[in-house]
Amino acid sequence: MSKNKLILFSRLGCCICKGLEERISQISLDLFDPPLVLCVVNIDEPDIPKSIKARYSLEVPVLILELDNPLRRFELPRVSPRISQEDLAIWLKKNICKKLQTK
């Protein structure tokens, strides 16, 4: 079964990336509409396409909404590293809803 994903482009050693990953992992993404799974991608891995590295390497952390049927990707706005856990869940729902309305 394919899944809709919330992709976090991240970098090892980046405290902002790690903090965002930790807060997102505490949110029940499977209860979102559509349900999501978190996929953390290290932007510095050798198998990352050059186009992705060129686009996001200096921008991490970056959140991408990937919907599987049909396959579509949407870049979400930059999130504040100071956002609280509760506000992050609200922010995600709001921004995902906006992207779904513009599909």
N, C-alpha and C positions, 0 to 999 in steps of 0.2 A: 504494500500500500504506500503510495507516495504521500508526502506531507508538505504542507505549507511551512516555510521557514522564516525565521528572523535570523539573518546572518549578521554576525558582528565581526567586521574586519578589525583585527587587533594586532598587537605587537608584544612579544615577550619583553618584560622589563618595563612596560608602560603602566604606571600606577593608575592613570585615568582609565585605561582600557580594562585593567583588572577590576577596578572598582565598579565600572559599569557592568562587566560580566557577572560579578557577584550579586549585584542588585537585580539584574534581569533574571538570573537563575533562581531567585527567590519568588518570582512572580509565576503564577499558574497560567502559562501561555496556552496550555491545552484547553482552557476555558474561554479563550478569546473567540471571536467570530470573524474570520475562520480560525480554527485551532492552529497553533503554531508550535514549532520546536525550535529551540535555540541552537544554532550552529556557529561555533567560534572558529574563525579562520585566521591563522597567523599569516599576515601579509608578507612576511619574509621567507616563507617556505619556498623551496626551489620549484615546486610544481604549480605555483600560482602563475597564471598567465601574465605576460608582460603588460598587456593592456590594463589588467586589474591593478598591478603594482604601480604603473604610471599614474593611474587615476586616483588611487587611494593611499599610497604610501605616506604622503605628507599630511594626510587628513585623519588618520586613525585617532580615536575609534570612529568607525562608520557603521551605521545600521542600514541594512537592506532588507526589504520585505520581498520574499520570493514566493509567488503563488504558483501552484503546480498544474492547474487545469483551467485554461491553457497556461503554459509557462510564461510568467511575466515577472519583471523585477522593478522595484521602486526604491529609490534612495530616500531614506527618511531624513528630516532636518537634524542638524546637530543638536545634541542634548547637553544640557549643562552638567558638568561633573559634580556640581553641588546639589543636584536634585535629590529629594528624599525618595525613599522606597515607595511610599504611597503615591507621591506625585509622578514618579516614573511610570507606574502602572496606568495612571490616568493619561499621561502624556502619550504613552504607546497606543492606548485605545483610540484616543483622539486622532493621532497622526495616521494610524492604520485605516481608520474610518475615512479620513480625507482622501487617502490614496485609493481606496476602493470605490469611492464616489466618482473619481476622475478616470476610472478605467474605461 
